[in-house]
């Protein structure tokens, strides 16, 4: 994957993960735990984290490492 595409993909994945992490923490802070909406949020957060990890692991060979972020 070209460097520019790799950076953009990293940016998109991190924004999504950051947004879901913030939303999840907000729900915890206000005690909104349990129920279908909580379960859906947890599943979305896990999916975003898994996508980020898969992407990060794809860079582990060094050939696609994002310049300046090694």
PDB file of N, CA, C and O in Angstrom:
ATOM      1  N   UNK A   1       0.855  -1.174   0.000  1.00  0.00           N
ATOM      2  CA  UNK A   1       0.000   0.000   0.000  1.00  0.00           C
ATOM      3  C   UNK A   1       0.896   1.231   0.000  1.00  0.00           C
ATOM      4  O   UNK A   1       1.815   1.325   0.813  1.00  0.00           O
ATOM      5  N   UNK A   2       0.638   2.178  -0.905  1.00  0.00           N
ATOM      6  CA  UNK A   2       1.434   3.409  -0.927  1.00  0.00           C
ATOM      7  C   UNK A   2       1.351   4.148   0.406  1.00  0.00           C
ATOM      8  O   UNK A   2       0.363   4.044   1.133  1.00  0.00           O
ATOM      9  N   UNK A   3       2.397   4.888   0.705  1.00  0.00           N
ATOM     10  CA  UNK A   3       2.494   5.579   1.998  1.00  0.00           C
ATOM     11  C   UNK A   3       1.305   6.497   2.268  1.00  0.00           C
ATOM     12  O   UNK A   3       0.783   6.517   3.382  1.00  0.00           O
ATOM     13  N   UNK A   4       0.879   7.241   1.282  1.00  0.00           N
ATOM     14  CA  UNK A   4      -0.239   8.177   1.473  1.00  0.00           C
ATOM     15  C   UNK A   4      -1.522   7.432   1.845  1.00  0.00           C
ATOM     16  O   UNK A   4      -2.253   7.855   2.740  1.00  0.00           O
ATOM     17  N   UNK A   5      -1.789   6.326   1.157  1.00  0.00           N
ATOM     18  CA  UNK A   5      -2.973   5.525   1.460  1.00  0.00           C
ATOM     19  C   UNK A   5      -2.870   4.910   2.849  1.00  0.00           C
ATOM     20  O   UNK A   5      -3.859   4.830   3.577  1.00  0.00           O
ATOM     21  N   UNK A   6      -1.668   4.478   3.209  1.00  0.00           N
ATOM     22  CA  UNK A   6      -1.439   3.874   4.515  1.00  0.00           C
ATOM     23  C   UNK A   6      -1.701   4.887   5.631  1.00  0.00           C
ATOM     24  O   UNK A   6      -2.329   4.566   6.640  1.00  0.00           O
ATOM     25  N   UNK A   7      -1.219   6.090   5.437  1.00  0.00           N
ATOM     26  CA  UNK A   7      -1.450   7.142   6.439  1.00  0.00           C
ATOM     27  C   UNK A   7      -2.937   7.459   6.570  1.00  0.00           C
ATOM     28  O   UNK A   7      -3.455   7.613   7.676  1.00  0.00           O
ATOM     29  N   UNK A   8      -3.612   7.554   5.437  1.00  0.00           N
ATOM     30  CA  UNK A   8      -5.033   7.864   5.461  1.00  0.00           C
ATOM     31  C   UNK A   8      -5.814   6.751   6.148  1.00  0.00           C
ATOM     32  O   UNK A   8      -6.714   7.021   6.944  1.00  0.00           O
ATOM     33  N   UNK A   9      -5.479   5.519   5.848  1.00  0.00           N
ATOM     34  CA  UNK A   9      -6.157   4.377   6.481  1.00  0.00           C
ATOM     35  C   UNK A   9      -5.920   4.399   7.993  1.00  0.00           C
ATOM     36  O   UNK A   9      -6.850   4.186   8.771  1.00  0.00           O
ATOM     37  N   UNK A  10      -4.685   4.656   8.406  1.00  0.00           N
ATOM     38  CA  UNK A  10      -4.371   4.738   9.835  1.00  0.00           C
ATOM     39  C   UNK A  10      -5.193   5.849  10.490  1.00  0.00           C
ATOM     40  O   UNK A  10      -5.756   5.661  11.568  1.00  0.00           O
ATOM     41  N   UNK A  11      -5.254   7.001   9.833  1.00  0.00           N
ATOM     42  CA  UNK A  11      -6.012   8.139  10.355  1.00  0.00           C
ATOM     43  C   UNK A  11      -7.483   7.778  10.523  1.00  0.00           C
ATOM     44  O   UNK A  11      -8.067   8.034  11.577  1.00  0.00           O
ATOM     45  N   UNK A  12      -8.088   7.186   9.495  1.00  0.00           N
ATOM     46  CA  UNK A  12      -9.498   6.820   9.559  1.00  0.00           C
ATOM     47  C   UNK A  12      -9.767   5.814  10.676  1.00  0.00           C
ATOM     48  O   UNK A  12     -10.721   5.968  11.439  1.00  0.00           O
ATOM     49  N   UNK A  13      -8.932   4.793  10.768  1.00  0.00           N
ATOM     50  CA  UNK A  13      -9.133   3.769  11.794  1.00  0.00           C
ATOM     51  C   UNK A  13      -8.966   4.342  13.192  1.00  0.00           C
ATOM     52  O   UNK A  13      -9.738   4.014  14.094  1.00  0.00           O
ATOM     53  N   UNK A  14      -7.971   5.192  13.379  1.00  0.00           N
ATOM     54  CA  UNK A  14      -7.753   5.784  14.698  1.00  0.00           C
ATOM     55  C   UNK A  14      -8.869   6.752  15.086  1.00  0.00           C
ATOM     56  O   UNK A  14      -9.259   6.811  16.252  1.00  0.00           O
ATOM     57  N   UNK A  15      -9.382   7.507  14.122  1.00  0.00           N
ATOM     58  CA  UNK A  15     -10.507   8.413  14.422  1.00  0.00           C
ATOM     59  C   UNK A  15     -11.729   7.624  14.862  1.00  0.00           C
ATOM     60  O   UNK A  15     -12.401   7.997  15.824  1.00  0.00           O
ATOM     61  N   UNK A  16     -12.014   6.545  14.168  1.00  0.00           N
ATOM     62  CA  UNK A  16     -13.165   5.717  14.517  1.00  0.00           C
ATOM     63  C   UNK A  16     -12.982   5.106  15.902  1.00  0.00           C
ATOM     64  O   UNK A  16     -13.900   5.133  16.722  1.00  0.00           O
ATOM     65  N   UNK A  17     -11.802   4.558  16.161  1.00  0.00           N
ATOM     66  CA  UNK A  17     -11.531   3.958  17.467  1.00  0.00           C
ATOM     67  C   UNK A  17     -11.591   5.013  18.567  1.00  0.00           C
ATOM     68  O   UNK A  17     -12.148   4.753  19.634  1.00  0.00           O
ATOM     69  N   UNK A  18     -11.038   6.178  18.333  1.00  0.00           N
ATOM     70  CA  UNK A  18     -11.065   7.249  19.323  1.00  0.00           C
ATOM     71  C   UNK A  18     -12.495   7.681  19.630  1.00  0.00           C
ATOM     72  O   UNK A  18     -12.857   7.871  20.791  1.00  0.00           O
ATOM     73  N   UNK A  19     -13.288   7.831  18.606  1.00  0.00           N
ATOM     74  CA  UNK A  19     -14.683   8.233  18.792  1.00  0.00           C
ATOM     75  C   UNK A  19     -15.456   7.206  19.614  1.00  0.00           C
ATOM     76  O   UNK A  19     -16.192   7.566  20.533  1.00  0.00           O
ATOM     77  N   UNK A  20     -15.287   5.936  19.284  1.00  0.00           N
ATOM     78  CA  UNK A  20     -15.998   4.893  20.015  1.00  0.00           C
ATOM     79  C   UNK A  20     -15.477   4.732  21.443  1.00  0.00           C
ATOM     80  O   UNK A  20     -16.248   4.435  22.356  1.00  0.00           O
ATOM     81  N   UNK A  21     -14.183   4.926  21.636  1.00  0.00           N
ATOM     82  CA  UNK A  21     -13.621   4.861  22.991  1.00  0.00           C
ATOM     83  C   UNK A  21     -14.208   5.980  23.842  1.00  0.00           C
ATOM     84  O   UNK A  21     -14.598   5.752  24.987  1.00  0.00           O
ATOM     85  N   UNK A  22     -14.270   7.173  23.295  1.00  0.00           N
ATOM     86  CA  UNK A  22     -14.831   8.314  24.013  1.00  0.00           C
ATOM     87  C   UNK A  22     -16.295   8.080  24.360  1.00  0.00           C
ATOM     88  O   UNK A  22     -16.717   8.353  25.484  1.00  0.00           O
ATOM     89  N   UNK A  23     -17.067   7.581  23.414  1.00  0.00           N
ATOM     90  CA  UNK A  23     -18.487   7.306  23.655  1.00  0.00           C
ATOM     91  C   UNK A  23     -18.669   6.241  24.729  1.00  0.00           C
ATOM     92  O   UNK A  23     -19.541   6.356  25.590  1.00  0.00           O
ATOM     93  N   UNK A  24     -17.848   5.217  24.669  1.00  0.00           N
ATOM     94  CA  UNK A  24     -17.935   4.134  25.649  1.00  0.00           C
ATOM     95  C   UNK A  24     -17.604   4.648  27.048  1.00  0.00           C
ATOM     96  O   UNK A  24     -18.309   4.339  28.009  1.00  0.00           O
ATOM     97  N   UNK A  25     -16.537   5.428  27.161  1.00  0.00           N
ATOM     98  CA  UNK A  25     -16.153   5.975  28.462  1.00  0.00           C
ATOM     99  C   UNK A  25     -17.232   6.906  29.002  1.00  0.00           C
ATOM    100  O   UNK A  25     -17.483   6.942  30.206  1.00  0.00           O
ATOM    101  N   UNK A  26     -17.863   7.652  28.114  1.00  0.00           N
ATOM    102  CA  UNK A  26     -18.955   8.538  28.525  1.00  0.00           C
ATOM    103  C   UNK A  26     -20.095   7.727  29.123  1.00  0.00           C
ATOM    104  O   UNK A  26     -20.648   8.097  30.159  1.00  0.00           O
ATOM    105  N   UNK A  27     -20.444   6.639  28.483  1.00  0.00           N
ATOM    106  CA  UNK A  27     -21.520   5.797  28.999  1.00  0.00           C
ATOM    107  C   UNK A  27     -21.164   5.212  30.364  1.00  0.00           C
ATOM    108  O   UNK A  27     -22.023   5.112  31.240  1.00  0.00           O
ATOM    109  N   UNK A  28     -19.912   4.829  30.544  1.00  0.00           N
ATOM    110  CA  UNK A  28     -19.469   4.303  31.839  1.00  0.00           C
ATOM    111  C   UNK A  28     -19.555   5.398  32.898  1.00  0.00           C
ATOM    112  O   UNK A  28     -20.048   5.163  34.001  1.00  0.00           O
ATOM    113  N   UNK A  29     -19.075   6.596  32.561  1.00  0.00           N
ATOM    114  CA  UNK A  29     -19.081   7.706  33.515  1.00  0.00           C
ATOM    115  C   UNK A  29     -20.490   8.043  34.005  1.00  0.00           C
ATOM    116  O   UNK A  29     -20.676   8.423  35.161  1.00  0.00           O
ATOM    117  N   UNK A  30     -21.474   7.903  33.127  1.00  0.00           N
ATOM    118  CA  UNK A  30     -22.849   8.215  33.492  1.00  0.00           C
ATOM    119  C   UNK A  30     -23.650   6.996  33.925  1.00  0.00           C
ATOM    120  O   UNK A  30     -24.861   7.078  34.131  1.00  0.00           O
ATOM    121  N   UNK A  31     -22.963   5.862  34.062  1.00  0.00           N
ATOM    122  CA  UNK A  31     -23.614   4.666  34.578  1.00  0.00           C
ATOM    123  C   UNK A  31     -24.613   4.029  33.632  1.00  0.00           C
ATOM    124  O   UNK A  31     -25.516   3.313  34.063  1.00  0.00           O
ATOM    125  N   UNK A  32     -24.454   4.286  32.358  1.00  0.00           N
ATOM    126  CA  UNK A  32     -25.380   3.717  31.369  1.00  0.00           C
ATOM    127  C   UNK A  32     -24.836   2.388  30.857  1.00  0.00           C
ATOM    128  O   UNK A  32     -24.460   2.255  29.692  1.00  0.00           O
ATOM    129  N   UNK A  33     -24.805   1.419  31.751  1.00  0.00           N
ATOM    130  CA  UNK A  33     -24.249   0.114  31.427  1.00  0.00           C
ATOM    131  C   UNK A  33     -25.382  -0.894  31.285  1.00  0.00           C
ATOM    132  O   UNK A  33     -26.404  -0.796  31.965  1.00  0.00           O
ATOM    133  N   UNK A  34     -25.195  -1.840  30.418  1.00  0.00           N
ATOM    134  CA  UNK A  34     -26.193  -2.882  30.236  1.00  0.00           C
ATOM    135  C   UNK A  34     -27.211  -2.523  29.172  1.00  0.00           C
ATOM    136  O   UNK A  34     -27.292  -1.380  28.723  1.00  0.00           O
ATOM    137  N   UNK A  35     -27.968  -3.502  28.785  1.00  0.00           N
ATOM    138  CA  UNK A  35     -29.011  -3.296  27.787  1.00  0.00           C
ATOM    139  C   UNK A  35     -28.492  -3.421  26.369  1.00  0.00           C
ATOM    140  O   UNK A  35     -27.289  -3.542  26.139  1.00  0.00           O
ATOM    141  N   UNK A  36     -29.413  -3.391  25.429  1.00  0.00           N
ATOM    142  CA  UNK A  36     -29.045  -3.576  24.025  1.00  0.00           C
ATOM    143  C   UNK A  36     -28.131  -2.476  23.470  1.00  0.00           C
ATOM    144  O   UNK A  36     -27.234  -2.767  22.679  1.00  0.00           O
ATOM    145  N   UNK A  37     -28.344  -1.231  23.868  1.00  0.00           N
ATOM    146  CA  UNK A  37     -27.496  -0.151  23.338  1.00  0.00           C
ATOM    147  C   UNK A  37     -26.068  -0.270  23.866  1.00  0.00           C
ATOM    148  O   UNK A  37     -25.115   0.008  23.138  1.00  0.00           O
ATOM    149  N   UNK A  38     -25.914  -0.677  25.111  1.00  0.00           N
ATOM    150  CA  UNK A  38     -24.588  -0.892  25.680  1.00  0.00           C
ATOM    151  C   UNK A  38     -23.883  -2.034  24.950  1.00  0.00           C
ATOM    152  O   UNK A  38     -22.704  -1.933  24.608  1.00  0.00           O
ATOM    153  N   UNK A  39     -24.614  -3.110  24.719  1.00  0.00           N
ATOM    154  CA  UNK A  39     -24.036  -4.256  24.010  1.00  0.00           C
ATOM    155  C   UNK A  39     -23.600  -3.860  22.598  1.00  0.00           C
ATOM    156  O   UNK A  39     -22.523  -4.249  22.145  1.00  0.00           O
ATOM    157  N   UNK A  40     -24.434  -3.092  21.912  1.00  0.00           N
ATOM    158  CA  UNK A  40     -24.100  -2.639  20.558  1.00  0.00           C
ATOM    159  C   UNK A  40     -22.861  -1.754  20.565  1.00  0.00           C
ATOM    160  O   UNK A  40     -22.007  -1.865  19.685  1.00  0.00           O
ATOM    161  N   UNK A  41     -22.764  -0.872  21.566  1.00  0.00           N
ATOM    162  CA  UNK A  41     -21.601   0.001  21.664  1.00  0.00           C
ATOM    163  C   UNK A  41     -20.324  -0.813  21.906  1.00  0.00           C
ATOM    164  O   UNK A  41     -19.289  -0.556  21.291  1.00  0.00           O
ATOM    165  N   UNK A  42     -20.410  -1.782  22.794  1.00  0.00           N
ATOM    166  CA  UNK A  42     -19.246  -2.625  23.076  1.00  0.00           C
ATOM    167  C   UNK A  42     -18.806  -3.400  21.835  1.00  0.00           C
ATOM    168  O   UNK A  42     -17.612  -3.522  21.561  1.00  0.00           O
ATOM    169  N   UNK A  43     -19.768  -3.918  21.096  1.00  0.00           N
ATOM    170  CA  UNK A  43     -19.439  -4.652  19.877  1.00  0.00           C
ATOM    171  C   UNK A  43     -18.795  -3.745  18.829  1.00  0.00           C
ATOM    172  O   UNK A  43     -17.842  -4.147  18.162  1.00  0.00           O
ATOM    173  N   UNK A  44     -19.309  -2.528  18.684  1.00  0.00           N
ATOM    174  CA  UNK A  44     -18.733  -1.578  17.731  1.00  0.00           C
ATOM    175  C   UNK A  44     -17.307  -1.199  18.144  1.00  0.00           C
ATOM    176  O   UNK A  44     -16.419  -1.085  17.298  1.00  0.00           O
ATOM    177  N   UNK A  45     -17.096  -1.006  19.446  1.00  0.00           N
ATOM    178  CA  UNK A  45     -15.772  -0.661  19.947  1.00  0.00           C
ATOM    179  C   UNK A  45     -14.785  -1.797  19.694  1.00  0.00           C
ATOM    180  O   UNK A  45     -13.663  -1.566  19.244  1.00  0.00           O
ATOM    181  N   UNK A  46     -15.209  -3.020  19.984  1.00  0.00           N
ATOM    182  CA  UNK A  46     -14.338  -4.180  19.738  1.00  0.00           C
ATOM    183  C   UNK A  46     -13.998  -4.312  18.258  1.00  0.00           C
ATOM    184  O   UNK A  46     -12.855  -4.601  17.904  1.00  0.00           O
ATOM    185  N   UNK A  47     -14.984  -4.102  17.400  1.00  0.00           N
ATOM    186  CA  UNK A  47     -14.752  -4.218  15.958  1.00  0.00           C
ATOM    187  C   UNK A  47     -13.745  -3.163  15.488  1.00  0.00           C
ATOM    188  O   UNK A  47     -12.851  -3.469  14.699  1.00  0.00           O
ATOM    189  N   UNK A  48     -13.886  -1.929  15.969  1.00  0.00           N
ATOM    190  CA  UNK A  48     -12.957  -0.858  15.592  1.00  0.00           C
ATOM    191  C   UNK A  48     -11.553  -1.171  16.096  1.00  0.00           C
ATOM    192  O   UNK A  48     -10.573  -0.954  15.383  1.00  0.00           O
ATOM    193  N   UNK A  49     -11.453  -1.681  17.323  1.00  0.00           N
ATOM    194  CA  UNK A  49     -10.142  -2.041  17.865  1.00  0.00           C
ATOM    195  C   UNK A  49      -9.521  -3.166  17.042  1.00  0.00           C
ATOM    196  O   UNK A  49      -8.333  -3.120  16.722  1.00  0.00           O
ATOM    197  N   UNK A  50     -10.315  -4.170  16.700  1.00  0.00           N
ATOM    198  CA  UNK A  50      -9.791  -5.284  15.905  1.00  0.00           C
ATOM    199  C   UNK A  50      -9.320  -4.824  14.529  1.00  0.00           C
ATOM    200  O   UNK A  50      -8.299  -5.299  14.031  1.00  0.00           O
ATOM    201  N   UNK A  51     -10.058  -3.903  13.913  1.00  0.00           N
ATOM    202  CA  UNK A  51      -9.631  -3.371  12.618  1.00  0.00           C
ATOM    203  C   UNK A  51      -8.299  -2.632  12.749  1.00  0.00           C
ATOM    204  O   UNK A  51      -7.424  -2.765  11.893  1.00  0.00           O
ATOM    205  N   UNK A  52      -8.150  -1.858  13.818  1.00  0.00           N
ATOM    206  CA  UNK A  52      -6.897  -1.123  14.030  1.00  0.00           C
ATOM    207  C   UNK A  52      -5.740  -2.100  14.231  1.00  0.00           C
ATOM    208  O   UNK A  52      -4.678  -1.930  13.633  1.00  0.00           O
ATOM    209  N   UNK A  53      -5.935  -3.114  15.061  1.00  0.00           N
ATOM    210  CA  UNK A  53      -4.872  -4.090  15.326  1.00  0.00           C
ATOM    211  C   UNK A  53      -4.485  -4.826  14.052  1.00  0.00           C
ATOM    212  O   UNK A  53      -3.299  -5.013  13.782  1.00  0.00           O
ATOM    213  N   UNK A  54      -5.469  -5.243  13.269  1.00  0.00           N
ATOM    214  CA  UNK A  54      -5.163  -5.925  12.010  1.00  0.00           C
ATOM    215  C   UNK A  54      -4.344  -5.026  11.090  1.00  0.00           C
ATOM    216  O   UNK A  54      -3.390  -5.481  10.459  1.00  0.00           O
ATOM    217  N   UNK A  55      -4.713  -3.764  11.017  1.00  0.00           N
ATOM    218  CA  UNK A  55      -3.959  -2.823  10.198  1.00  0.00           C
ATOM    219  C   UNK A  55      -2.538  -2.663  10.735  1.00  0.00           C
ATOM    220  O   UNK A  55      -1.572  -2.728   9.974  1.00  0.00           O
ATOM    221  N   UNK A  56      -2.413  -2.455  12.035  1.00  0.00           N
ATOM    222  CA  UNK A  56      -1.088  -2.269  12.641  1.00  0.00           C
ATOM    223  C   UNK A  56      -0.212  -3.499  12.423  1.00  0.00           C
ATOM    224  O   UNK A  56       0.978  -3.374  12.132  1.00  0.00           O
ATOM    225  N   UNK A  57      -0.792  -4.674  12.562  1.00  0.00           N
ATOM    226  CA  UNK A  57      -0.026  -5.899  12.339  1.00  0.00           C
ATOM    227  C   UNK A  57       0.402  -6.039  10.878  1.00  0.00           C
ATOM    228  O   UNK A  57       1.440  -6.635  10.591  1.00  0.00           O
ATOM    229  N   UNK A  58      -0.382  -5.499   9.964  1.00  0.00           N
ATOM    230  CA  UNK A  58      -0.008  -5.569   8.554  1.00  0.00           C
ATOM    231  C   UNK A  58       1.230  -4.726   8.265  1.00  0.00           C
ATOM    232  O   UNK A  58       1.908  -4.940   7.261  1.00  0.00           O
ATOM    233  N   UNK A  59       1.524  -3.773   9.137  1.00  0.00           N
ATOM    234  CA  UNK A  59       2.699  -2.915   8.972  1.00  0.00           C
ATOM    235  C   UNK A  59       3.948  -3.499   9.621  1.00  0.00           C
ATOM    236  O   UNK A  59       5.043  -2.962   9.455  1.00  0.00           O
ATOM    237  N   UNK A  60       3.794  -4.580  10.350  1.00  0.00           N
ATOM    238  CA  UNK A  60       4.894  -5.102  11.157  1.00  0.00           C
ATOM    239  C   UNK A  60       6.104  -5.545  10.351  1.00  0.00           C
ATOM    240  O   UNK A  60       7.199  -5.646  10.904  1.00  0.00           O
ATOM    241  N   UNK A  61       5.938  -5.812   9.063  1.00  0.00           N
ATOM    242  CA  UNK A  61       7.084  -6.243   8.267  1.00  0.00           C
ATOM    243  C   UNK A  61       8.014  -5.080   7.939  1.00  0.00           C
ATOM    244  O   UNK A  61       9.111  -5.293   7.422  1.00  0.00           O
ATOM    245  N   UNK A  62       7.588  -3.853   8.235  1.00  0.00           N
ATOM    246  CA  UNK A  62       8.449  -2.683   8.050  1.00  0.00           C
ATOM    247  C   UNK A  62       8.381  -2.105   6.660  1.00  0.00           C
ATOM    248  O   UNK A  62       8.721  -0.937   6.469  1.00  0.00           O
ATOM    249  N   UNK A  63       7.954  -2.880   5.678  1.00  0.00           N
ATOM    250  CA  UNK A  63       7.930  -2.360   4.316  1.00  0.00           C
ATOM    251  C   UNK A  63       6.814  -1.346   4.116  1.00  0.00           C
ATOM    252  O   UNK A  63       6.875  -0.528   3.198  1.00  0.00           O
ATOM    253  N   UNK A  64       5.801  -1.394   4.963  1.00  0.00           N
ATOM    254  CA  UNK A  64       4.696  -0.452   4.835  1.00  0.00           C
ATOM    255  C   UNK A  64       4.584   0.455   6.051  1.00  0.00           C
ATOM    256  O   UNK A  64       3.542   1.076   6.257  1.00  0.00           O
ATOM    257  N   UNK A  65       5.619   0.543   6.848  1.00  0.00           N
ATOM    258  CA  UNK A  65       5.561   1.394   8.035  1.00  0.00           C
ATOM    259  C   UNK A  65       5.322   2.848   7.633  1.00  0.00           C
ATOM    260  O   UNK A  65       5.840   3.322   6.622  1.00  0.00           O
ATOM    261  N   UNK A  66       4.549   3.523   8.424  1.00  0.00           N
ATOM    262  CA  UNK A  66       4.235   4.921   8.143  1.00  0.00           C
ATOM    263  C   UNK A  66       5.426   5.774   8.561  1.00  0.00           C
ATOM    264  O   UNK A  66       5.840   5.761   9.720  1.00  0.00           O
ATOM    265  N   UNK A  67       5.967   6.509   7.605  1.00  0.00           N
ATOM    266  CA  UNK A  67       7.134   7.325   7.868  1.00  0.00           C
ATOM    267  C   UNK A  67       6.889   8.290   9.009  1.00  0.00           C
ATOM    268  O   UNK A  67       5.873   8.985   9.033  1.00  0.00           O
ATOM    269  N   UNK A  68       7.805   8.337   9.946  1.00  0.00           N
ATOM    270  CA  UNK A  68       7.677   9.231  11.090  1.00  0.00           C
ATOM    271  C   UNK A  68       6.912   8.635  12.253  1.00  0.00           C
ATOM    272  O   UNK A  68       6.823   9.258  13.312  1.00  0.00           O
ATOM    273  N   UNK A  69       6.361   7.449  12.085  1.00  0.00           N
ATOM    274  CA  UNK A  69       5.564   6.818  13.143  1.00  0.00           C
ATOM    275  C   UNK A  69       6.110   5.456  13.507  1.00  0.00           C
ATOM    276  O   UNK A  69       5.389   4.634  14.072  1.00  0.00           O
ATOM    277  N   UNK A  70       7.356   5.202  13.198  1.00  0.00           N
ATOM    278  CA  UNK A  70       7.941   3.890  13.468  1.00  0.00           C
ATOM    279  C   UNK A  70       8.378   3.777  14.909  1.00  0.00           C
ATOM    280  O   UNK A  70       8.895   2.738  15.318  1.00  0.00           O
TER     281      UNK A  70
END
